[in-house]
Amino acid sequence: MKKKWMRWLTALLVLLSFLGFSGINHVQAADDSLQKVKDKGVLVMGTSPDYPPYEFLVNDGGKNTTVGIDISIAKQIAKDMGVKLQIKSMDFDSLLVGLQTGKVDMVISAMTPTSERKQSVDFSELYYTAEQSIIVNKADAKLYKDKDSFVGKKIGVQTGSLQADLAKEQMSSSPQLGLAKYTDLVLALKSHKVEGIVAEEPVALAYVQHDPDLALINGKFTLDPSENGQAIGFAKGATTLVAAANKSIDKIKKQGLIKQYMTEAADKMTTNTTDTSMIHYWKYFAKGIGYTLLITAISVVIGVILGTLLALMRLGKNKLLHALAVAYIEFVRGTPLMIQVMFVYFGLGIFLDIPALLAGIIAVALNSGAYVAEIIRSGIESIPVGQTEAARSLGLSQKQTMQSVVFPQALKNIWPALGNEFISLIKESSIVSIIGVTDLIYQLKVVQTATYKGVQPIIVAMVIYFVLTFGLSKILGYFEKRMKHDEATH
């Protein structure tokens, strides 16, 4: 029961399919989706592990382990198929497109089989149905009885979710605040940005039971039985996989395993909240720092090389190369980095199975190259033409002039701007968390979900980012002083 996929990207995928890219959501008439899974021996599940008790992360010996009701169901399905289960974690926005592009075989993430989703996704039978509740601050619990008590009061909903639709239809007099994560919604509630949060009952209970400042009331929503529950999503036409999943779901229902899965999830949630100090989760933040620095370092190197090449192409006399460089720079600068990350991971993923980390590095590096190109171009153009003419008159070739005369002076001029780009890259690389790369922002969300604390993980992440950027600015400043000193001594 989470947010629906972005309409623009779905439209892009449909357009690509019309252009003849058969890798998108195409299943042969004689469906072999189940056989393909058995042949590779792995069932790949896509999920967004920020929705306890359905799916969330626990600290297992310093490692992020995905657990929850949905994970237990997926393990049973994989067991019945005789294959191993592989879990791919990503932002919920990315799950359906991941399914359509073949990144995952199925999506289990407390997803509601709405009529809109059924147009592009095949769903299994419902494996669980729950009531809808409203989370409020405990101090305000006596003020509200049900959804009708919130007339004129702002409520929080997860963007694109069933809860958002219900609130829009049945709480039309209540302004909405839509956010992507429930951790952010709870933070908005506790800071009185909203007066209540519409949530599925098990999710609401998970937060209320682990936060003494929150309370739960029955929303008393009117629900459509056909669209009130969770099901497993599969690529359109994957009938054999759907049939296999339904067989496992029937087995799970007959044996009453859902209650067992709920109990196990509750135990894991209790383990998570035994010690909610930020020090206890230092390994999470350390892992996030490692990935953030790795992405930044590689992207800087590639970005500088690409940026230099693009700058020279733009400054060159070859009209074709000039046009290509201008087109690339303007296109990259004119589109959000988030979309570029998603296109590299999912769009190129139609043809190549690019791991999330590599896709993130490629997207960030390609984006940085466009900005670096403009910085380098401006630096080269800042050097007086007389410098070039003097060098050429002394017998230096064009290449030697650029290497020995123009570029060293340009580098000195653009160093502060180049440094700012490197510093910005540390912060901008955080966008890769949307495709499941475990950078610092991803780990921040993990800790928020695990501890049910909204502010403390944010403060820790802020301090870490400040230390990283401040440290880098000092290093860059040191080299800037060295360049000025070298100039003064010559």
Salt bridges, closest charged atoms under 4 A:
ASP32 OD1 - LYS36 NZ 3.91
ASP50 OD1 - LYS2 NZ 3.36
ASP50 OD2 - LYS181 NZ 2.59
GLU55 OE2 - LYS2 NZ 3.25
ASP80 OD1 - LYS251 NZ 3.22
ASP91 OD2 - LYS3 NZ 3.73
ASP91 OD1 - LYS181 NZ 3.11
ASP93 OD1 - LYS3 NZ 3.34
ASP105 OD2 - LYS40 NZ 2.96
GLU116 OE1 - LYS4 NZ 3.43
GLU116 OE2 - ARG7 NH1 2.77
ASP122 OD1 - LYS236 NZ 3.27
ASP165 OD2 - LYS4 NZ 2.85
ASP184 OD2 - LYS445 NZ 2.98
ASP211 OD2 - LYS190 NZ 2.77
ASP275 OD2 - HIS280 ND1 3.57
ASP353 OD1 - LYS103 NZ 3.45
GLU374 OE2 - ARG314 NH1 2.76
GLU374 OE1 - ARG333 NH1 3.48
GLU374 OE1 - ARG377 NH2 2.93
GLU381 OE1 - ARG377 NH1 3.08
GLU480 OE2 - LYS484 NZ 3.72
ASP486 OD1 - HIS485 ND1 3.92
GLU487 OE2 - LYS412 NZ 2.86
